[in-house]
Amino acid sequence: MSTVSIRALRKSYGTFEALRGIDLEIAKGEVVCVIGPSGSGKSTLIRCINRLEAFDSSSAILVDNIPVVPGLSLARVRAEVGMVFQNFNLFPHLTVRENVMLAPRRVRGTSRADAASQADRLLARVGIAEQADKYPEHLSGGQQQRVAIARALAMEPQVLLFDEPTSALDPEMVGEVLDVMKSLAGTGVTMIVVTHEMGFARQVADRVIFMDGGEVIETGPPDQVLGAPREARTRNFLSAVLNH
Amino acid sequence: MDVFDTFLNMAVLKRSLPMLIDGLWLTLKLGAASIVAGLVVGLAVALLRLYSVAPVRILMRLYIDIFRSIPLLVLLIVVYYALPFVGLRLSAFVSAMTALTLVSGAYTAEIFRAGIEAIPKGQFEASAALGLSQPQAMVDVILPQAVRIVIPPLTNNSINVIKDTALASVVAMPDLLKQATQAQALAANPTPLIGAALIYIAFLWPAVLLVGHLEKRFNSGRRT
């Protein structure tokens, strides 16, 4: 059974069609990497899953069989779907620990003590327990992104969306974030990762999806899509990415 | 008769000081009440102006534009002298506070709106993605950051409100300025006016310096 079910997903900005009918079924625990040139619609696709982007009403997205539509069911969906952003989007006025505690306290009504101990556990898991009392601005980019992952995990989501999580990082910090993401794969959480990190996709993904022009061009196991792509557009993209 | 006897006559100043202190007390009460009420009105208007249904948004915009356009003195005279014709008779204090609050609320609403709009979109998105409702995101994430940004302009606005309380003397409210003019009439000497001016300066100069300091502090440094 699918955890995320996307049917005929369409999204337009004015006359520009960002998504031109996407169908995807993503199984529970599956790790899916979405690759493609910029402007291909891959970020828009995952931003539709928790409805940070509204989409065409003829389309349907189900998360755990809950329809992603405005209203009460959207609150349930967002409680099940965590997101990690390219620019971290940590809350600068809260400490690292408070960043992780906020959603469980407000959305789930977790007590302060429970939320704090959960936050410390998660911060230890992403390797930054000792930074809990600092403010985000005092952390490196890689550390901030690991806090953002801990913050998303605090809601114990079934699905984690990653929107180019390493694209804003200095090169030497990419590894530490990818390591945390690798450690999450296989824990039962469904991961949908928009990324340019082909090595990560090859190593960790159960499935790679190549998008271009708002459509899914090719999908399959990483060995096939990255190693022996069937479509010319996939080959062109990969040769452009890998030869630099 | 030298300049000191005329403008800084210590005997006159000493005699009129109790009146000036009474007036100062009323000025500060009127100022503080209007500032607080203006903040409440301003925040409510800013939120309605940004996030409510279209007709309310338009209404809030009208309020903001109208009360930033009308001269405070005109508004005060309308409230105090015109409203009684429709049966609404407000005391001098309430009239002055109403007029000051309405105008301060309009300016404050624009200040809060600018502060909220200065918060990066990513903060709203991260809040939404975590499952926070819009009011929760506002209270826990957006406003705490926005308030930091708007403290200097809000302080500036508060100084203006205190200064504008002097207009209340035209509706016979015995504020600092009114007391000074009365003391001047009693003593047939302008020293109380000078005294009042010095008291205004003594109270507002530090506030002006504070704004400068706050602006420097909040402009240098952090924004993510």
Chai-1 contact restraints between the chains, C-beta under 6 A:
chainA,res_idxA,chainB,res_idxB,connection_type,confidence,min_distance_angstrom,max_distance_angstrom,comment,restraint_id
A,N50,B,A129,contact,1.0,0.0,6.0,A-B,restraint_1
A,L52,B,E125,contact,1.0,0.0,6.0,A-B,restraint_2
A,R78,B,G131,contact,1.0,0.0,6.0,A-B,restraint_3
A,A79,B,G131,contact,1.0,0.0,6.0,A-B,restraint_4
A,M83,B,A129,contact,1.0,0.0,6.0,A-B,restraint_5
A,N87,B,G122,contact,1.0,0.0,6.0,A-B,restraint_6
A,N89,B,G122,contact,1.0,0.0,6.0,A-B,restraint_7
A,N89,B,A126,contact,1.0,0.0,6.0,A-B,restraint_8
A,F91,B,V141,contact,1.0,0.0,6.0,A-B,restraint_9
A,P92,B,T224,contact,1.0,0.0,6.0,A-B,restraint_10
A,H93,B,P144,contact,1.0,0.0,6.0,A-B,restraint_11
A,H93,B,Q145,contact,1.0,0.0,6.0,A-B,restraint_12
A,A103,B,L130,contact,1.0,0.0,6.0,A-B,restraint_13
A,A103,B,G131,contact,1.0,0.0,6.0,A-B,restraint_14
A,R106,B,L132,contact,1.0,0.0,6.0,A-B,restraint_15
A,R106,B,Q136,contact,1.0,0.0,6.0,A-B,restraint_16
A,V107,B,G131,contact,1.0,0.0,6.0,A-B,restraint_17
A,E137,B,R222,contact,1.0,0.0,6.0,A-B,restraint_18
